[in-house]
């Protein structure tokens, strides 16, 4: 049985993510990745076996990286707002990563139906926190939450496709304005929020 390679799996994935962000997924194959790392193809083959296993591992690694950019220590509405800003930042700063994870299908990642937007663990917690903060039913918050995510995703796709070019501050404002409209639609009481802050 061959001994395990000296190059850790984490190192391989880190270099692969760098290639993905810089040049897109199509730039990655076993030879180009080995060249980037400065090794033979053997460690990559040993860790992953085949390109399908490698792609699954890279997708998980890339999703973790993207989620770290979007998650914050905040709670409720602030956490949701920070996630939206992080999403736009990825679309502007790392369009190849955004395209790979959320647009092209190359990653093999599929979130599922629309319900996953409000039932995924972190999102479910935010929905409950926002419902408590806003004093509105959870189902209304789910509608607001879902609509805002879909709107932000559409905007991010326009950015990555090169159809919209704008400063980040303008893009953040667009997401906030869209969210504000969806909040009004959901019955969010802004007077209550102002009273809570005082």
N, C-alpha and C positions, 0 to 999 in steps of 0.2 A: 504494500500500500504506500503511495507516495506521501512524503511528509507535507504538512501544511505550508503554504507559501508565507514568506516573510512580510508581504504587503497585505495590510489588513483590508477587509471588505470596506470599512468606512473610508479609507483613503481612495479606493477605487470609485466609490460613489461620489465623494467630494469632487474629484477631478471630472467625473462624468457630468455632474451638475454644473460645474464651471463651463464645460463645453456646450452643454444644453443652453445655458443662459447666453453665452457669447454667440454661438453659431447655429443653434437649433438642433433638434433631435437627429435630423438627417446627417449631421456631421459625425455622429457617433457610430462606430463599429468597433469590433474587437481590436483591430490593428491601430486605428487612430487613437483609441483610448490607451492602449499599451504604450504608444509613442508619447502621448501626453504625460503619462505617469513615469516613463523612462524604464520600462520593464518589458519582459516578454509577454506573450498572450496567455501563458500558463496560469498565472495567479487569477486572472479574470475567469478563465474557464473553470478553474478549480472551485472558486467561490460560487459561481452562478450556473455552470453547466451548459446553458444555452442562452441565446439572446432573449427569449421569452421570459425566462427567470430573471435575467438582468433587467429587462424593461420593467417588470413588476417591482423589483427592488428599487430601481431608480424612481419610479412613480411614487412609491411610498416615501422615499427620501425627499423628493421634490415637494410633495404635499406637506410634509412636516416643516420643511424650510419655509414654504409659503404661509402656512398657518401660524408659524412663529412671528412672521411679519405682520399678521393681521390680528393676532390675539394680544390683549393687554391685561394688566392687573386690575383694570377698572371693572365696574359692574353695570348691568342694565343698559340704559340708553347711551352712556359714555362708551361702554365697550363696543356696542353696535356701531356707533359713529366711528370709533377708531378702526374697526374692522373694515368699514367702507373706505376709509382713507388708505389703509394698507392695500386693499384690493386695487384701487386706482393707482397707487404707487407701483405695484407690480406691473400693471398694464403699461405704464409710462416708462419705467426704468428697466424692466426685464420682460419685454414683449415676447421673446422666444419661450420663456418659461410659462407665461400666461397662455400662449397659443397651445403649447404642449399639454398643459393640464386641463384647460377649460374650453378649447375650441376645436382642435384638429382631430381628436380621437386617437392620436398616436400613442398616448399614454395608456390607453385601455381603461382609463378611469371613468366610471359612470356613477354619478351621485345617486341616481334613481329618479323617482318622480318628484313632483313639486313638494310633496309632503316632507321630504328629507330636509328641506330648507328650514323647517321649524322643529323637526323632531331629532335632528342630530344632537348629540349630547350637549356641546357648548351652546348651540343655538337654543335648545330647549330651556336651558338655564336662563339665558338672556331674555327669552320671551316671557318667562315667569317674573323675572325681575322688573321688566318694563311694565307688565300688567300691574304689578304692585305699585310701582312709582306713579303710573298714569291713572290708576284707579279705573281701568277699563277691563272688560272681560278678556280672557286669554285668547279666545277665538278671534276677537277683533285685532289683538296685537299680532296674531299669526298672519292675518291678512295684510296688515301694514308691513310686517317683517318680510313676507314673501314678495310683495309688490316692490318694496325698496330694493331687495336683492336682485330681482329680475331687471329693474330699471338700471341699477349700477352695473350689472353684467352687460347689458346692452350697450351702455356708454363705454365700458371698458373694451368691448369688441370693436366698436367704432375707432377707438384710440389705437388698438393693436393693428387694425386693418389700414391705418393711416388715413381714415376718412375724417377724423377730427384731430386737429392740432391746436392745443391750447395750453396755457400755463396751468400747473397743478392747482393753484389757488382757485382758478376759474372752474376747473373740473370738480374740486371739492364742493364749491358753491352749488354747482349743478346737482350733485348728489344730495346735498342738504336741502335744496329747494324741492327736489322730487320727494325726499323723505317727509318734508313738512306737509306737502300736499296729501301724501298717503296717511300721515298722522291725522290730519283734519278729517279725512274720509273715514278713518277708524273711530273718530269721536274722542280723540286726545284732547284733554282740557288744559290749555296752556295757562289759564289763570291759576289752576290748582298747582301746576309745576312751579310757577313764579312764587306762589305762597309757600311751597315746600322749600324753596331755595332761601327764603328770608327767615 
